Amino acid sequence: MLFFKSYRKHPIKIKTFKTDLAPIGFYFDILSTEIFQIPILPIPLRIDKISNGEPTLFIPFNQQKLEKAFKKYNLTINFAKFYKTGISNLLSYTRIKQKEITLRPLESSKVREWWVASNNICASIPDMVESFTYINTQFLKTFHKIDKNNIDIELNRESYSNLLIAYCDSIIKYFRRKIEKNVFLVEKEQKFELDELYLERRQKCYPKIINVVVNDIAKEKSREMGFIPYLIYDDILDSFMYNRNVLEDPKNDSISLKVYEHNQIINKTSTIDNSSTDSSKFELKELELDEIL
């Protein structure tokens, strides 16, 4: 009898699609992992574009709403450190998944191609801008409540967890309502229009591909690219529902939000360069990729 050694063939590269926009947003999370020790999370966790050196659209924030939250809560975000941490987390995750899928390391040259290409594209997706702004302003509100009431995670874990649960509930409610209403704000020909997140047929949901015009600054060209916002919002909903379930455990693994203050990502007063805290002046392309790598 002959015995043959079985093996699983690994792909040489991760499949990606040129017309897929693959937007990514970043937000403050409340659970740390071995990969995300300072949990500023990218969502969705797309690695295909990085692996192939193709652009990702980074979702910006609504500057006016963030500045309003800064004044209300007497807090500022150091955007340079916020994005450095978030992008570092994204790259760490990509390295691990790349090795698992292809058995090959992530190439630095591809990361550099991805970084340059990503900083050369722009597109208007107002609904996603508002959504990620909402997540982070709600986080600042929670941070402010904990700090104002001097609630210590070690001395009063229940009160601390309850505030974090309330934060999760606000995000869950926001995205459940968004999905239930099935409305997505888009910009077409410099006009705002309402589109749908999904189509319903025979009691089944079919997420829609939303096409937007993407401008390539370096090439001075524009083209339509598509993405599925429903899947992104569903990922966010799943993430916060998971967080909530963890927080309900009396021995939960929530972090002290002080980690953001200790690392000067969130500051009570602006003690750093204004260009790093002013969302209207900060530009992602000014970050040094070598410092992140």
VEXGUFI-369772 format. One record per residue (C-alpha): residue number from 1; z, y, x; residue in three letters. Coordinates in Angstrom, 3 decimals. Layout:
# VEXGUFI-369772
+-----+----------+----------+----------+---------+
: num :       up :    north :     east : residuo :
+-----+----------+----------+----------+---------+
: NUM :        Z :        Y :        X :     ALA :
...
+-----+----------+----------+----------+---------+
END
This chain:
# VEXGUFI-369772
+-----+----------+----------+----------+---------+
: num :       up :    north :     east : residuo :
+-----+----------+----------+----------+---------+
:   1 :    0.000 :    0.000 :    0.000 :     MET :
:   2 :   -0.896 :    3.437 :    1.290 :     LEU :
:   3 :    1.417 :    6.402 :    0.932 :     PHE :
:   4 :    0.059 :    9.917 :    1.051 :     PHE :
:   5 :    2.188 :   12.887 :    1.926 :     LYS :
:   6 :    2.091 :   15.346 :   -0.941 :     SER :
:   7 :    2.078 :   19.047 :   -0.351 :     TYR :
:   8 :    1.669 :   22.248 :   -2.313 :     ARG :
:   9 :   -1.080 :   24.532 :   -1.233 :     LYS :
:  10 :    0.035 :   28.098 :   -0.696 :     HIS :
:  11 :   -2.361 :   30.998 :   -1.293 :     PRO :
:  12 :   -3.440 :   33.028 :    1.721 :     ILE :
:  13 :   -2.961 :   36.267 :   -0.205 :     LYS :
:  14 :   -1.416 :   37.418 :   -3.447 :     ILE :
:  15 :   -3.906 :   38.083 :   -6.204 :     LYS :
:  16 :   -4.321 :   41.657 :   -7.375 :     THR :
:  17 :   -6.773 :   43.609 :   -9.501 :     PHE :
:  18 :   -8.475 :   46.812 :   -8.359 :     LYS :
:  19 :   -8.369 :   48.396 :  -11.828 :     THR :
:  20 :   -4.644 :   47.670 :  -12.324 :     ASP :
:  21 :   -2.654 :   50.866 :  -11.849 :     LEU :
:  22 :    0.703 :   49.115 :  -11.278 :     ALA :
:  23 :    3.074 :   52.100 :  -11.784 :     PRO :
:  24 :    6.626 :   51.837 :  -10.441 :     ILE :
:  25 :    9.685 :   53.912 :  -11.294 :     GLY :
:  26 :   13.115 :   54.045 :   -9.647 :     PHE :
:  27 :   16.574 :   54.280 :  -11.205 :     TYR :
:  28 :   20.275 :   53.984 :  -10.357 :     PHE :
:  29 :   21.652 :   50.548 :  -11.183 :     ASP :
:  30 :   25.251 :   49.333 :  -11.455 :     ILE :
:  31 :   25.074 :   45.808 :   -9.992 :     LEU :
:  32 :   24.473 :   45.067 :   -6.342 :     SER :
:  33 :   22.852 :   41.976 :   -4.842 :     THR :
:  34 :   22.281 :   40.700 :   -1.338 :     GLU :
:  35 :   18.886 :   42.441 :   -1.329 :     ILE :
:  36 :   19.910 :   45.550 :   -3.274 :     PHE :
:  37 :   23.272 :   46.420 :   -1.715 :     GLN :
:  38 :   22.787 :   50.049 :   -2.746 :     ILE :
:  39 :   21.096 :   49.272 :   -6.058 :     PRO :
:  40 :   18.489 :   51.944 :   -6.548 :     ILE :
:  41 :   15.993 :   49.700 :   -8.250 :     LEU :
:  42 :   12.214 :   49.770 :   -8.483 :     PRO :
:  43 :   10.806 :   48.506 :  -11.753 :     ILE :
:  44 :    8.668 :   46.577 :  -12.258 :     PRO :
:  45 :    9.077 :   44.591 :   -9.043 :     LEU :
:  46 :    5.376 :   44.445 :   -8.234 :     ARG :
:  47 :    4.561 :   43.145 :   -4.758 :     ILE :
:  48 :    0.822 :   42.487 :   -5.042 :     ASP :
:  49 :   -0.262 :   46.044 :   -4.302 :     LYS :
:  50 :    1.965 :   46.305 :   -1.232 :     ILE :
:  51 :    0.853 :   42.911 :    0.042 :     SER :
:  52 :   -2.805 :   43.942 :   -0.199 :     ASN :
:  53 :   -2.445 :   47.531 :    0.989 :     GLY :
:  54 :   -3.514 :   48.980 :   -2.374 :     GLU :
:  55 :   -1.970 :   52.017 :   -4.106 :     PRO :
:  56 :    1.002 :   52.080 :   -6.450 :     THR :
:  57 :    1.551 :   55.012 :   -8.781 :     LEU :
:  58 :    5.103 :   56.309 :   -8.300 :     PHE :
:  59 :    6.488 :   57.666 :  -11.575 :     ILE :
:  60 :    8.033 :   61.144 :  -11.066 :     PRO :
:  61 :   10.823 :   62.715 :  -13.108 :     PHE :
:  62 :   10.780 :   65.580 :  -15.580 :     ASN :
:  63 :   11.990 :   68.321 :  -13.247 :     GLN :
:  64 :   13.309 :   70.667 :  -15.920 :     GLN :
:  65 :   15.422 :   67.986 :  -17.600 :     LYS :
:  66 :   16.848 :   66.812 :  -14.294 :     LEU :
:  67 :   17.754 :   70.334 :  -13.236 :     GLU :
:  68 :   19.417 :   70.852 :  -16.603 :     LYS :
:  69 :   21.486 :   67.692 :  -16.049 :     ALA :
:  70 :   22.406 :   68.881 :  -12.530 :     PHE :
:  71 :   23.838 :   72.110 :  -13.920 :     LYS :
:  72 :   25.598 :   70.399 :  -16.820 :     LYS :
:  73 :   27.326 :   67.781 :  -14.680 :     TYR :
:  74 :   27.630 :   69.818 :  -11.459 :     ASN :
:  75 :   25.762 :   67.108 :   -9.565 :     LEU :
:  76 :   22.641 :   66.888 :   -7.431 :     THR :
:  77 :   20.499 :   64.028 :   -6.204 :     ILE :
:  78 :   19.354 :   63.869 :   -2.612 :     ASN :
:  79 :   15.805 :   62.773 :   -3.427 :     PHE :
:  80 :   14.951 :   61.909 :    0.164 :     ALA :
:  81 :   17.823 :   59.390 :    0.332 :     LYS :
:  82 :   17.233 :   58.228 :   -3.247 :     PHE :
:  83 :   13.615 :   57.284 :   -2.563 :     TYR :
:  84 :   14.278 :   55.958 :    0.933 :     LYS :
:  85 :   16.788 :   53.532 :   -0.533 :     THR :
:  86 :   14.583 :   52.601 :   -3.478 :     GLY :
:  87 :   11.477 :   52.015 :   -1.358 :     ILE :
:  88 :   13.498 :   50.113 :    1.255 :     SER :
:  89 :   14.774 :   47.840 :   -1.542 :     ASN :
:  90 :   11.226 :   47.346 :   -2.812 :     LEU :
:  91 :    9.951 :   46.419 :    0.651 :     LEU :
:  92 :   12.868 :   44.043 :    1.286 :     SER :
:  93 :   12.125 :   42.255 :   -1.964 :     TYR :
:  94 :    8.403 :   42.155 :   -1.151 :     THR :
:  95 :    9.024 :   40.581 :    2.268 :     ARG :
:  96 :   11.050 :   37.775 :    0.693 :     ILE :
:  97 :    8.620 :   37.063 :   -2.148 :     LYS :
:  98 :    5.585 :   37.332 :    0.145 :     GLN :
:  99 :    7.053 :   34.637 :    2.405 :     LYS :
: 100 :    7.926 :   32.420 :   -0.565 :     GLU :
: 101 :    4.438 :   32.643 :   -2.090 :     ILE :
: 102 :    2.177 :   32.615 :    0.969 :     THR :
: 103 :    4.448 :   31.366 :    3.784 :     LEU :
: 104 :    3.220 :   34.434 :    5.668 :     ARG :
: 105 :    5.173 :   37.543 :    6.670 :     PRO :
: 106 :    4.414 :   40.902 :    5.126 :     LEU :
: 107 :    2.053 :   42.779 :    7.441 :     GLU :
: 108 :    3.216 :   46.230 :    8.536 :     SER :
: 109 :   -0.395 :   47.397 :    8.551 :     SER :
: 110 :   -0.697 :   46.550 :    4.845 :     LYS :
: 111 :    2.538 :   48.412 :    4.086 :     VAL :
: 112 :    1.163 :   51.490 :    5.859 :     ARG :
: 113 :   -2.137 :   51.246 :    3.972 :     GLU :
: 114 :   -0.202 :   50.939 :    0.710 :     TRP :
: 115 :    1.997 :   53.933 :    1.548 :     TRP :
: 116 :   -0.881 :   56.246 :    2.437 :     VAL :
: 117 :   -2.972 :   55.147 :   -0.540 :     ALA :
: 118 :   -0.020 :   55.519 :   -2.949 :     SER :
: 119 :    0.684 :   59.057 :   -1.808 :     ASN :
: 120 :   -2.955 :   59.990 :   -2.325 :     ASN :
: 121 :   -3.156 :   59.165 :   -6.036 :     ILE :
: 122 :   -1.793 :   60.924 :   -9.095 :     CYS :
: 123 :   -2.030 :   60.453 :  -12.846 :     ALA :
: 124 :   -0.316 :   61.834 :  -15.926 :     SER :
: 125 :    1.796 :   59.337 :  -17.882 :     ILE :
: 126 :    4.232 :   61.598 :  -19.805 :     PRO :
: 127 :    5.942 :   58.815 :  -21.746 :     ASP :
: 128 :    6.979 :   56.985 :  -18.578 :     MET :
: 129 :    8.077 :   60.225 :  -16.922 :     VAL :
: 130 :   10.380 :   60.923 :  -19.867 :     GLU :
: 131 :   11.682 :   57.347 :  -19.936 :     SER :
: 132 :   12.705 :   57.206 :  -16.282 :     PHE :
: 133 :   14.152 :   60.712 :  -16.536 :     THR :
: 134 :   16.263 :   59.541 :  -19.474 :     TYR :
: 135 :   17.648 :   56.546 :  -17.558 :     ILE :
: 136 :   18.716 :   58.671 :  -14.611 :     ASN :
: 137 :   20.150 :   61.570 :  -16.613 :     THR :
: 138 :   22.241 :   59.062 :  -18.595 :     GLN :
: 139 :   23.437 :   57.624 :  -15.301 :     PHE :
: 140 :   24.468 :   61.102 :  -14.090 :     LEU :
: 141 :   26.355 :   61.582 :  -17.358 :     LYS :
: 142 :   28.238 :   58.315 :  -16.754 :     THR :
: 143 :   28.914 :   59.185 :  -13.114 :     PHE :
: 144 :   30.318 :   62.546 :  -14.247 :     HIS :
: 145 :   32.633 :   60.962 :  -16.843 :     LYS :
: 146 :   34.071 :   58.510 :  -14.315 :     ILE :
: 147 :   34.568 :   61.214 :  -11.716 :     ASP :
: 148 :   35.972 :   63.799 :  -14.139 :     LYS :
: 149 :   38.559 :   61.358 :  -15.497 :     ASN :
: 150 :   39.302 :   59.999 :  -12.012 :     ASN :
: 151 :   38.811 :   56.389 :  -13.151 :     ILE :
: 152 :   39.182 :   53.947 :  -10.296 :     ASP :
: 153 :   37.356 :   50.623 :  -10.541 :     ILE :
: 154 :   40.222 :   48.725 :   -8.861 :     GLU :
: 155 :   43.068 :   50.339 :  -10.805 :     LEU :
: 156 :   41.426 :   50.474 :  -14.220 :     ASN :
: 157 :   38.548 :   48.014 :  -14.285 :     ARG :
: 158 :   38.484 :   47.783 :  -18.095 :     GLU :
: 159 :   37.983 :   51.527 :  -18.644 :     SER :
: 160 :   35.459 :   51.619 :  -15.814 :     TYR :
: 161 :   33.492 :   48.716 :  -17.281 :     SER :
: 162 :   33.599 :   50.211 :  -20.776 :     ASN :
: 163 :   31.905 :   53.375 :  -19.536 :     LEU :
: 164 :   29.249 :   51.328 :  -17.770 :     LEU :
: 165 :   28.742 :   49.253 :  -20.925 :     ILE :
: 166 :   28.292 :   52.473 :  -22.910 :     ALA :
: 167 :   25.684 :   53.533 :  -20.348 :     TYR :
: 168 :   23.855 :   50.220 :  -20.777 :     CYS :
: 169 :   24.050 :   50.563 :  -24.568 :     ASP :
: 170 :   22.415 :   53.997 :  -24.446 :     SER :
: 171 :   19.499 :   52.633 :  -22.407 :     ILE :
: 172 :   19.153 :   49.504 :  -24.553 :     ILE :
: 173 :   19.138 :   51.607 :  -27.729 :     LYS :
: 174 :   16.537 :   53.988 :  -26.274 :     TYR :
: 175 :   14.056 :   51.278 :  -25.283 :     PHE :
: 176 :   14.622 :   49.115 :  -28.353 :     ARG :
: 177 :   13.809 :   52.108 :  -30.515 :     ARG :
: 178 :   10.775 :   52.919 :  -28.393 :     LYS :
: 179 :    9.449 :   49.366 :  -28.693 :     ILE :
: 180 :   10.248 :   49.123 :  -32.426 :     GLU :
: 181 :    8.494 :   52.411 :  -33.163 :     LYS :
: 182 :    5.513 :   51.183 :  -31.148 :     ASN :
: 183 :    4.589 :   54.659 :  -29.961 :     VAL :
: 184 :    3.436 :   55.654 :  -26.482 :     PHE :
: 185 :    2.646 :   59.232 :  -25.486 :     LEU :
: 186 :   -0.492 :   59.609 :  -23.375 :     VAL :
: 187 :   -2.517 :   62.511 :  -22.027 :     GLU :
: 188 :   -6.268 :   62.480 :  -22.628 :     LYS :
: 189 :   -8.567 :   65.357 :  -21.733 :     GLU :
: 190 :   -5.539 :   67.640 :  -21.225 :     GLN :
: 191 :   -4.219 :   66.863 :  -24.707 :     LYS :
: 192 :   -1.208 :   64.776 :  -25.666 :     PHE :
: 193 :   -1.882 :   61.894 :  -28.034 :     GLU :
: 194 :    0.119 :   59.017 :  -29.458 :     LEU :
: 195 :   -1.004 :   55.497 :  -28.693 :     ASP :
: 196 :    0.508 :   52.086 :  -29.411 :     GLU :
: 197 :    2.447 :   49.845 :  -27.047 :     LEU :
: 198 :    1.171 :   46.712 :  -28.759 :     TYR :
: 199 :   -0.902 :   45.368 :  -31.638 :     LEU :
: 200 :    0.559 :   43.113 :  -34.315 :     GLU :
: 201 :   -1.568 :   40.334 :  -35.723 :     ARG :
: 202 :   -0.322 :   37.409 :  -37.783 :     ARG :
: 203 :    3.275 :   38.256 :  -36.860 :     GLN :
: 204 :    2.488 :   38.111 :  -33.163 :     LYS :
: 205 :    2.728 :   40.933 :  -30.641 :     CYS :
: 206 :   -0.130 :   41.660 :  -28.259 :     TYR :
: 207 :    0.755 :   44.240 :  -25.580 :     PRO :
: 208 :   -1.943 :   46.848 :  -25.076 :     LYS :
: 209 :   -3.560 :   47.939 :  -21.838 :     ILE :
: 210 :   -3.343 :   51.714 :  -21.588 :     ILE :
: 211 :   -6.044 :   53.389 :  -19.518 :     ASN :
: 212 :   -5.397 :   56.656 :  -17.691 :     VAL :
: 213 :   -7.428 :   58.833 :  -15.359 :     VAL :
: 214 :   -6.256 :   58.442 :  -11.770 :     VAL :
: 215 :   -7.143 :   61.088 :   -9.204 :     ASN :
: 216 :   -7.595 :   60.100 :   -5.575 :     ASP :
: 217 :   -6.794 :   63.266 :   -3.637 :     ILE :
: 218 :   -8.113 :   62.029 :   -0.303 :     ALA :
: 219 :  -11.443 :   60.822 :   -1.691 :     LYS :
: 220 :  -11.713 :   63.676 :   -4.221 :     GLU :
: 221 :  -12.627 :   61.142 :   -6.863 :     LYS :
: 222 :  -11.180 :   60.009 :  -10.170 :     SER :
: 223 :  -11.470 :   56.813 :  -12.181 :     ARG :
: 224 :   -9.835 :   55.047 :  -15.090 :     GLU :
: 225 :   -7.190 :   52.460 :  -14.343 :     MET :
: 226 :   -5.071 :   50.449 :  -16.735 :     GLY :
: 227 :   -1.529 :   49.113 :  -17.075 :     PHE :
: 228 :    0.676 :   47.567 :  -19.765 :     ILE :
: 229 :    3.660 :   49.862 :  -20.497 :     PRO :
: 230 :    5.145 :   47.389 :  -22.982 :     TYR :
: 231 :    5.861 :   44.943 :  -20.159 :     LEU :
: 232 :    7.567 :   47.641 :  -18.084 :     ILE :
: 233 :    9.769 :   48.749 :  -20.974 :     TYR :
: 234 :   10.571 :   45.134 :  -21.784 :     ASP :
: 235 :   11.611 :   44.600 :  -18.129 :     ASP :
: 236 :   13.934 :   47.599 :  -18.333 :     ILE :
: 237 :   15.416 :   46.321 :  -21.591 :     LEU :
: 238 :   16.013 :   42.870 :  -20.099 :     ASP :
: 239 :   17.602 :   44.388 :  -16.989 :     SER :
: 240 :   20.125 :   46.454 :  -18.941 :     PHE :
: 241 :   20.914 :   43.627 :  -21.356 :     MET :
: 242 :   21.660 :   41.435 :  -18.345 :     TYR :
: 243 :   23.864 :   44.184 :  -16.885 :     ASN :
: 244 :   25.740 :   44.476 :  -20.149 :     ARG :
: 245 :   26.424 :   40.736 :  -20.281 :     ASN :
: 246 :   27.767 :   40.788 :  -16.725 :     VAL :
: 247 :   30.022 :   43.758 :  -17.510 :     LEU :
: 248 :   31.605 :   41.941 :  -20.440 :     GLU :
: 249 :   33.066 :   39.445 :  -17.978 :     ASP :
: 250 :   36.559 :   40.698 :  -16.945 :     PRO :
: 251 :   35.742 :   39.610 :  -13.390 :     LYS :
: 252 :   32.381 :   41.341 :  -13.380 :     ASN :
: 253 :   30.500 :   42.307 :  -10.230 :     ASP :
: 254 :   29.841 :   45.951 :  -11.071 :     SER :
: 255 :   29.910 :   48.299 :   -8.113 :     ILE :
: 256 :   31.923 :   51.440 :   -7.668 :     SER :
: 257 :   29.533 :   54.300 :   -8.361 :     LEU :
: 258 :   31.200 :   56.052 :   -5.434 :     LYS :
: 259 :   28.700 :   54.179 :   -3.248 :     VAL :
: 260 :   26.150 :   56.826 :   -4.211 :     TYR :
: 261 :   28.490 :   59.655 :   -3.289 :     GLU :
: 262 :   29.628 :   57.999 :   -0.045 :     HIS :
: 263 :   25.988 :   57.650 :    1.007 :     ASN :
: 264 :   25.295 :   61.266 :   -0.055 :     GLN :
: 265 :   22.653 :   60.190 :   -2.570 :     ILE :
: 266 :   24.593 :   61.922 :   -5.341 :     ILE :
: 267 :   26.535 :   65.064 :   -4.430 :     ASN :
: 268 :   28.935 :   67.172 :   -6.457 :     LYS :
: 269 :   27.609 :   70.310 :   -4.820 :     THR :
: 270 :   24.474 :   70.885 :   -2.802 :     SER :
: 271 :   25.555 :   70.479 :    0.814 :     THR :
: 272 :   22.201 :   69.347 :    2.150 :     ILE :
: 273 :   18.765 :   70.835 :    2.623 :     ASP :
: 274 :   17.558 :   72.283 :   -0.678 :     ASN :
: 275 :   14.147 :   70.648 :   -0.357 :     SER :
: 276 :   15.891 :   67.262 :   -0.591 :     SER :
: 277 :   17.834 :   68.093 :   -3.764 :     THR :
: 278 :   15.320 :   70.301 :   -5.596 :     ASP :
: 279 :   12.984 :   67.992 :   -7.516 :     SER :
: 280 :   10.341 :   70.726 :   -7.708 :     SER :
: 281 :   10.221 :   71.070 :   -3.897 :     LYS :
: 282 :   10.629 :   67.463 :   -2.812 :     PHE :
: 283 :    7.459 :   65.516 :   -2.033 :     GLU :
: 284 :    7.503 :   61.767 :   -1.581 :     LEU :
: 285 :    4.729 :   61.839 :    1.022 :     LYS :
: 286 :    7.014 :   63.797 :    3.364 :     GLU :
: 287 :    9.238 :   60.749 :    3.854 :     LEU :
: 288 :    8.811 :   59.020 :    7.208 :     GLU :
: 289 :    7.767 :   55.439 :    6.538 :     LEU :
: 290 :    8.951 :   54.374 :   10.017 :     ASP :
: 291 :   12.504 :   55.344 :    9.039 :     GLU :
: 292 :   12.259 :   53.057 :    6.003 :     ILE :
: 293 :   10.651 :   50.150 :    7.831 :     LEU :
+-----+----------+----------+----------+---------+
END
